[in-house]
Amino acid sequence: MIDLTHVLGPDWPVFTMYVDPPEVRRLASLEPDEYNAFELRVNEHVGTHIDAPRHFDDEGLSVDRIPAQDLIAPLCVVRIGERAQRDNITELGVDDLLGWERAHGRIPAGAFVAMETGWAPRLHQPGAFLNFDEAEGIFRFPGIAPETAAFLVEDRAVIGVGTDTTSLDTGTRPATPETHRVLLPAGRYGIECLAGLDQVPDSGSLIIVGAPRHRDGTGGQARVFALV
């Protein structure tokens, strides 16, 4: 069992134009209250989290309505880390998927496809995870091309797609998230900010998504595992 979940805290890097940083407030201590408790204030789309179809579709499934059987799936890990180091805004392309299939066989229907870019360790380097380029005014992190998302939905019938970066879309288009607009209205879910994909084989494992169940949620923090 490999944990694919980052630890979430108030220092988690967020898109401040859309999201406030997480807040953790102590409510009680053993002395004098005789118990410990904290209160959390956190956006659904911070940390290792799931994007439910409702995130981009008013008629889509909210996170509490995603069927439990869809949260366990064959896990296919497609790696583009070497390219991502050279080109921080590279995208997962259909050719990457076809190359994976030449090595491992066809992506099975109902699978979960995760893109591994080597981005997860950047979380511990100030500024490196969002990787904002002040000169260009853009974020530089890899994403999944919209046409690749369409291929996974239409030609491979995956149940979900994930990434070790902060968004399914590349950093250059936070205001025009076309990959989200392909995947989520098609009834698929996404998982962003995955950890530990470098410890998971390319094929042959299962992903287990511990999704939250708050009513009508568009997503939320998830505990995600790979069963190898």
C-alpha positions in Angstrom: 0.0 0.0 0.0 1.5 3.3 -1.1 0.1 6.6 0.2 -0.4 9.1 -2.7 -1.5 11.9 -0.4 0.4 15.0 0.6 0.2 16.3 4.2 -2.0 19.5 4.2 -1.2 22.5 6.3 -1.5 26.3 6.4 1.6 26.7 4.2 0.1 24.9 1.3 0.7 26.9 -1.9 -2.6 28.2 -3.5 -3.8 30.4 -6.4 -4.5 33.4 -4.2 -6.6 35.0 -6.9 -9.1 32.2 -6.4 -8.4 30.5 -3.1 -7.4 31.4 0.4 -4.7 29.4 2.2 -5.9 26.7 4.6 -6.5 27.8 8.2 -6.1 25.6 11.3 -7.4 26.9 14.6 -7.0 25.2 17.9 -10.4 24.9 19.7 -9.4 22.9 22.7 -6.4 21.5 24.6 -6.0 18.7 27.1 -5.2 21.5 29.6 -7.7 22.9 30.6 -10.3 21.4 28.3 -9.5 17.7 28.8 -9.5 17.0 25.0 -7.7 18.2 21.9 -9.6 19.6 18.9 -8.9 21.8 15.9 -11.1 23.7 13.4 -10.2 23.6 9.8 -11.1 26.2 7.1 -10.0 24.9 3.7 -11.2 25.2 0.1 -12.4 22.0 -1.5 -9.6 22.3 -4.1 -6.5 22.5 -2.0 -4.0 19.8 -1.2 -4.4 16.3 -2.6 -8.0 16.5 -3.7 -10.7 15.2 -6.0 -12.5 17.3 -8.6 -16.1 16.0 -8.9 -17.9 16.4 -12.2 -20.1 19.1 -10.5 -17.0 21.3 -10.3 -17.5 22.2 -14.0 -21.1 21.0 -14.6 -24.2 22.0 -12.7 -25.8 18.8 -13.7 -22.8 16.6 -12.9 -22.3 14.3 -9.9 -21.4 16.0 -6.7 -18.6 14.4 -4.7 -21.0 12.7 -2.3 -22.8 11.0 -5.3 -19.7 9.5 -7.0 -20.4 5.7 -6.8 -18.1 3.9 -4.5 -17.2 1.4 -7.1 -15.8 4.2 -9.3 -13.3 5.1 -6.6 -11.3 1.9 -7.0 -9.8 1.4 -10.4 -6.8 -0.1 -12.3 -4.0 2.5 -12.1 -2.0 3.5 -15.2 0.9 5.8 -14.5 2.3 7.7 -17.5 5.6 9.4 -16.9 6.9 12.6 -18.6 9.3 13.7 -15.9 12.4 14.1 -18.0 10.6 16.2 -20.5 8.9 18.3 -17.8 12.3 19.1 -16.3 13.4 20.6 -19.6 10.0 22.2 -20.5 8.0 23.1 -17.4 4.8 23.7 -19.4 4.9 20.5 -21.4 1.6 18.6 -21.7 0.7 15.0 -21.6 -0.1 14.1 -25.3 -1.9 11.3 -27.0 1.5 10.0 -28.2 2.6 9.6 -24.6 -0.5 7.4 -24.0 0.2 5.3 -27.2 3.8 4.9 -26.1 2.6 3.6 -22.7 0.3 1.2 -24.5 3.0 -0.2 -26.7 4.9 -1.1 -23.5 2.0 -2.2 -21.3 -1.0 -3.0 -23.4 -4.2 -1.0 -24.0 -5.5 1.2 -21.2 -8.4 -0.7 -19.8 -11.9 0.7 -19.8 -12.7 2.0 -16.3 -9.0 2.7 -15.5 -7.6 5.7 -13.7 -4.7 7.4 -15.6 -2.2 9.4 -13.6 0.4 11.7 -15.1 3.8 11.6 -13.2 6.0 14.7 -13.9 8.4 14.6 -11.0 6.6 17.7 -9.7 5.7 16.4 -6.2 9.1 17.2 -4.5 8.7 20.8 -5.5 6.1 21.2 -2.8 8.9 21.5 -0.3 10.7 24.2 -2.3 9.3 27.7 -1.7 7.7 28.9 -4.9 8.6 25.9 -7.0 5.3 24.1 -6.9 3.2 26.8 -8.6 6.3 28.1 -10.3 5.1 31.6 -11.1 7.1 33.3 -13.8 7.0 37.0 -12.9 8.5 38.2 -16.1 5.9 36.4 -18.3 3.1 36.6 -15.8 2.3 32.9 -16.0 2.6 29.8 -14.0 4.9 27.2 -15.3 3.9 23.6 -14.5 2.9 20.7 -16.7 -0.6 19.6 -17.5 -2.8 17.3 -19.6 -3.6 18.5 -23.1 -7.4 18.9 -23.8 -7.1 16.6 -26.8 -5.5 13.9 -24.6 -8.4 14.3 -22.1 -10.9 13.8 -25.0 -9.0 10.7 -26.1 -9.1 9.2 -22.6 -12.9 9.9 -22.4 -14.0 8.9 -25.9 -11.5 6.3 -27.0 -10.4 4.7 -23.7 -13.5 5.2 -21.4 -11.4 5.9 -18.2 -13.1 6.6 -15.0 -10.7 9.3 -13.8 -7.5 11.2 -14.5 -4.9 12.6 -12.1 -1.6 14.5 -11.8 1.2 15.2 -9.4 0.9 18.9 -10.2 -1.6 21.4 -8.9 -3.9 21.3 -11.8 -5.1 18.9 -14.6 -4.4 21.9 -16.9 -1.0 23.3 -17.6 0.0 26.4 -15.6 -0.3 28.7 -18.6 -4.1 28.6 -18.6 -5.6 28.8 -15.1 -8.4 31.1 -16.5 -9.2 28.8 -19.5 -9.0 25.3 -18.0 -10.0 23.4 -21.1 -8.9 20.0 -19.8 -11.3 20.4 -16.9 -14.0 21.3 -19.3 -13.5 18.1 -21.3 -13.2 15.6 -18.4 -15.6 16.7 -15.7 -18.7 17.4 -17.8 -18.1 14.0 -19.4 -18.8 12.5 -15.9 -15.1 11.7 -15.1 -13.4 12.9 -11.9 -9.9 14.3 -11.5 -7.3 14.1 -8.7 -4.7 16.9 -8.3 -1.6 17.1 -6.2 -0.9 13.4 -6.0 2.2 12.3 -4.1 4.3 9.1 -4.4 3.7 8.2 -8.0 7.4 7.5 -8.4 6.9 4.5 -6.1 4.1 3.0 -8.1 4.7 0.7 -11.2 3.5 2.0 -14.5 0.8 -0.7 -14.6 -0.6 -3.5 -12.5 -1.7 -1.6 -9.4 -5.1 -0.3 -8.1 -5.9 3.2 -7.0 -8.2 3.7 -4.0 -9.7 7.1 -3.5 -11.0 8.0 -0.1 -13.3 10.8 -1.3 -15.3 13.0 1.1 -19.1 13.0 1.2 -20.2 16.5 2.0 -23.6 17.2 0.3 -23.4 18.8 -3.2 -19.6 19.2 -3.0 -17.6 20.1 -6.1 -14.6 18.2 -4.7 -12.6 17.9 -1.5 -9.5 16.7 0.2 -9.0 13.0 -0.4 -6.8 10.2 1.0 -5.5 8.4 -2.0 -3.7 5.0 -2.0 -2.1 2.7 -4.6 -2.4 -1.0 -3.9 0.6 -2.6 -5.5 
